[in-house]
Amino acid sequence: MKITEVRVRLVNEKNERLKAFCTMTLDNEFVIRDIKVIEGSQGLFVAMPSRKVTDRCPKCRAKNYVPAKYCNECGERLKGGRFEEAASLGDKLHTDIAHPINKECRARVQEAILAAYRAELQRSRNAAQSPSTEASTAAREAEHESGEDTGDEL
């Protein structure tokens, strides 16, 4: 398996642990979306796409998130303690949709995604600094070439 492309969309929220959403292409044939780059207590890590764990209403059989108190479909009060029961069994509230099976694969995925994230972050910083510098340089060059003084008068 070869990681052939990683696309990164930065999240520009200050004080947020979520830093970016990524899309990874494998062998130019298979895409995994909604991979997250998160700032944890020990640095950046990659979180694979996941979904919330659900169970069914005993009355109408509609799916509801485990912490819900009432059914989203029929309004029936759901059995109390479902969240605590699930947690005591070691169940999680989210489960991965796609994920590496061994630590070597996880390391390759994390390395590729974090490298792409850092590169995109650097491009973003460079772009934030460049436009004003490029615009003022271009304006000065145009002013010099035309022989006009377009500066503001005092």
Residue pairs with C-beta under 8 A, 6 or more apart in sequence:
1 26
1 27
1 105
2 26
2 27
3 24
3 25
3 26
3 108
3 109
3 112
4 25
4 26
4 27
4 28
5 23
5 24
5 25
5 28
6 22
6 23
6 24
6 25
6 112
6 113
6 115
6 116
7 22
7 23
7 116
8 20
8 21
8 22
8 37
8 113
8 116
8 117
8 119
8 120
9 20
9 21
9 22
10 19
10 20
10 120
10 121
10 124
11 18
11 19
11 20
11 21
17 38
17 39
17 40
18 36
18 37
18 38
18 39
19 37
19 38
19 39
19 44
19 117
20 36
20 37
20 117
20 120
21 34
21 35
21 36
21 37
22 35
22 36
22 37
22 46
22 113
22 116
22 117
23 31
23 32
23 33
23 34
23 35
24 31
24 32
24 35
24 109
24 112
24 113
25 31
26 32
32 48
32 49
32 98
33 49
34 49
35 46
35 47
35 48
35 49
35 113
36 46
36 47
36 49
37 44
37 45
37 46
37 47
37 113
37 114
37 117
38 44
38 45
38 46
38 47
44 114
44 117
45 110
46 109
46 110
46 113
46 114
48 96
48 97
48 98
48 99
48 100
49 96
49 97
49 98
50 94
50 95
50 96
50 97
51 94
51 95
51 97
52 65
52 66
52 93
52 94
53 65
53 66
53 86
53 91
53 92
53 93
53 94
53 95
54 63
54 64
54 65
54 66
55 63
55 64
55 66
55 82
56 62
56 63
56 64
57 64
57 71
57 73
57 74
57 76
57 78
58 76
58 78
58 79
59 71
59 74
59 76
60 71
60 73
60 74
60 76
62 71
62 72
62 73
62 74
64 71
64 72
64 73
64 78
65 93
66 82
66 83
66 86
66 91
66 93
67 82
67 83
67 93
68 78
69 77
69 78
69 80
70 76
70 77
70 78
71 78
83 93
86 93
99 106
100 106
100 108
100 109
139 150
143 149
143 150
